[in-house]
Amino acid sequence: MKFPFVKPPITGKEEEYFLKAFRSGFHSGGGPYTLACQSFIQKQFKINKSLLTTSCTDALEMASFLINGKIGDEFIVPSYTFSSTANAFVSRGMTPVFCEIDEKTLNIDVRKIEALITKNTKAIIPIHYAGIACEMDVINKIALKHNLIVIEDAAQAFNSKYNGKYAGSLGHLSTFSFHATKSYSCGEGGALNINDTIFSERSEFLWEKGTDRSLVTKGLKNKYSWVDNGSSFLPSDLLASILLAQFENINLLQKKREKLFNKYDQKFNQLEKLGLQKITIPNNVQSNYHAFWILFPTNKQRDLFIKKSLEKQISPYIGYVPLHNSKMGEKIGKTPNKLVKTESISARIVRLPFYIMSETEMDIISNNLYNIAEKCLIF
Ligand SMILES: *Cc1c(COP(=O)(O)O)cnc(C)c1O
């Protein structure tokens, strides 16, 4: 038996909804399933306005248009993230300023943000790694003080909470990912969430190729025309039908993920005495259990763990390759301070297989990985 790193979640209703959408003849964007998904997000997470997109990358690109990012503008972003978090804004000519992470959550270290602010800083873009929400109250306070825009990259945090409020509802703007590797998936998909209403009207123009078609749909105009920047950011309603099936099963998916998380947690608790660190959920955070990571004392042990696991047909995976010393990051980014933790952690971290699986699979995977990890730690 082979155990992959991730599998797209399937809850059972996807085929039925997909077929309905297919047969309805409404295959383009903005159809009934899209609207149902958007209204689910708005109600469930108390988000002012949500627009489905073809990816989280696209949602971030929409955000870069909305904030009128331009050459010379800077944004503060953790180096420990996916390339899209930076790339979407770099495409508008903006400069990423890379920030250190916190060693407990691997999220942006909020104590290091203020020192990076200059007269050119326009936005702070934190990400909620592995579904653990960032210290958003602190980030929002800093942003308010310096008049900055906060964009949460909540790609991994669909259904996570911070201080009782949902991730994605806390920044001026936020984004979700529904990529096949994420906890809720339609293959390729995402959403842009607009909490600050000053961005609402333009977000619809950008979404529909820079036109004011949304005003026609609302009956406010009888002809639409080209009014803004934009692109074709809206996904096919066929994809939204798959997503809606998963949204409707959010409690089931959450419970299944929690079970796997707790299984890993109990197992790997026993290895902390040997120096292994693992993901922990802070008291003020409620996780969506997107992922489980462990951190070895050395890079050698980590690499050995991956090698031995693959020999057993189990596929753990490394975390992010830091952006600040990537080819693009070095060329166009700024790294005012040495990012010691980012570099050390990215060399020692490993993420364990995480998807909706049977209890038998959970037992096989967690027992095997535990045994391998123990050997690597005393190696
Ligand atoms: C997955 C991910 C993205 C990209 O999502 P896509 O939907 O594939 O574009 C961006 N940011 C973070 C933090 C992610 O985990």
The ligand as a Gaussian input file, in Angstrom:
#p B3LYP/6-31G(d) Opt

LIG

0 1
 C       -1.370000      26.935000      -1.394000
 C       -0.969000      28.298000      -1.010000
 C       -1.031000      29.373000      -1.913000
 C       -1.398000      29.189000      -3.356000
 O       -2.657000      28.687000      -3.554000
 P       -3.200000      28.408000      -5.042000
 O       -4.665000      28.238000      -4.850000
 O       -2.525000      27.153000      -5.502000
 O       -2.855000      29.554000      -5.883000
 C       -0.712000      30.632000      -1.462000
 N       -0.335000      30.852000      -0.203000
 C       -0.238000      29.854000       0.695000
 C        0.160000      30.154000       2.099000
 C       -0.535000      28.550000       0.326000
 O       -0.430000      27.552000       1.215000

